[in-house]
Each structure stands twice: as C-alpha cells, then as structure tokens.
Amino acid sequence: MTNLTKYEKNLKKAQNADKIVYYDYIQYKRAAGWWSGLHSDDWHRPNIIKKARYNGTFLQKLPQYYFLGFPIKELLKENYSNGYCHACAVALSLYFKDFEIITCNLQNYAEYYTKKSGRKTDYEHTFLLIDLNNNKTVIDTTFGFITDFETYKKIFNPNNIRIITSEQLKKVKPYQFIKSLKDYSGAPLGFNEVYDEEKQKWHPNEEAQKHQRIMQEYMNMCQNYNNTQNPHLTDFINRCLFKTSNSECLWLWRLDLSHKEVGNTKFDYPKTNLFSLEDDEYDENLYSPYEDTTSINEQVLLSYHNLESNITPNVKIRVRNFINKIKI
C-alpha cells in the first residue's frame, strides 16, 4: 500500500475486513479493481482482483418511489448520484421513518481528490445515517455503499459535521412537498411540445408543463425557506438541496434516463449478491469497444489462470469461450 493516501489505505482495509457492501454495481466494479481509461466506456480488467462485495437486492427491494417525478432507484445509481449527494440523500430518506442527514467535509477524500486531480477541495458532502439493528449505519449515495459509521469515519475522516434530524426535516415545507409527490411518476422524458402527425402541428406537452409547474413551485420553496433558529437547515435547503435538484439538474437526469447507458452497454444492475473474488472473473457486463484495451483484457483474463501451468482443459475452454463471447 505504498504511496496510497489515507482514504485508499483505509478503504482497502475496510473492504478486506468485510466492513463495506456496495449496492451500486459500478462502484463495486471499481472497488474490485476495474477502471476506465480516457473514455468512460473503456473498461479495463484489473491484473489482480481486489476483494469487494455487492448487494444486488438493496435497490431491488426498495418501493418504487419518486423524487420530483424521477425514479429514486435510478437516481441512487452512479450515473445520476455522483455530484448530487445532497438531493440523493434527501431522496433516499423517503424510505425511512427515522434518519439523520449528515453534511460534512471529507478530509481524507479531499486529500485523495487533490492528489488525483491537482485541484484542491474541501469536498463538502452529504450522506444518510440510520439505525440498523441498533448500529449507526451509513448509506452513501455517491460512493454507493453501506457501512457502519465508525468504519466510515476511519475511511473519510469527516470534520465540520452538521446534522439535520428526520424530525427537523419533516417540518420543512420543501421536504413535505417532496414527500407528497413520492408516488408521482410524471417527469417526462420528451420535450415541452409534441408533434401531432394527424393534424400536422405542434401542441403543448401537458405532462411536461405540469412538471415544469411542480419544479417551479419546489424551487421557490427552497429559495424562500428560512429558519432563524437553525442556520444550517436554512443553508442546506437554500443552497445544498437547491443546487442539486433545480430544473437544470433534473434536465440532465432526464437526458440520462432517456439513454440509460452504463459504459457502452445497456443493462440492469445484477439482482444477485456478488463477491468479487468468486464472481468477478467471468462478469461480462463491462467491457471495452476499443481494440487495444480488448487485447489487453484478453491477456489479463488468461493470466487469472496462468494457462501455462497444469490446469485442466475445461478451464482453458471456459476462458477461451468467454473471450470469444465478449468480442461479439
């Protein structure tokens, strides 16, 4: 673990100790060692598969609720949640009676991010904290995993911790508005006008206009909210929640939902639990369309078995068949 940052070292320790389970498939694959190159669909196999666990039933078992018209089970996936932690933590809270919304600065991750990108940041972040079997449990919508609070603190070293309780948030008008719409699935994927082929003219998309009115009402609530007794709650609603769930943000979500692509592959997240050391080798969901990477991935896959050693012919056939399959 030479030259690794504190975040990387502690994350690896937590994964090896089975302290973390990923519910987001893409984050699970990255935790297992997969990485993408200059292009987001250029997936590279790891030379050494790291230990990681994936819970495929977490998202599957959640009720079909919506956040301002968008399916929460989709918004919790890496495609949408990355960069929208404040809104996604609030969306996730709709599934729980009691919870805490924690906003803080992740010191260890800020160090890692600065080293990786060259851009200094305090990395302000929000996650959900719940009681699970009498243990304080973190569900982090950006990193896509579930862990206990003590492990989370070791990994990220959060400071400037600010807390909003479920009791406080449920009294807030914008949250009451969000909750009242949890069964509303009307966020349109189309445009504000639709073309009538029979009449050969454009006419307003009524569902789109309804959604625009809903969004405008919601944004007004966020911007005008003020609680003189709780400055952090006011700042969270005015700034954090509004910044990550305004019309522009939801327009980007709308475009993503229209394509629903992960890398260069369209697929649903696996609905079974996975353990990378046993299940990762023949996983065909992620691959690269680029010839150079494909060639490298073939060699990496073969190296998992060291084909020059005395392994059985059946294993060789299985590996070769799999390589041929991913070339299609």
Summary of the structure (lengths in Angstrom):
residues: 328
radius of gyration: 22.2
end to end distance: 37.3
largest distance: 73.0
contacts: 961
relative contact order: 0.15
helix: 45%
strand: 18%
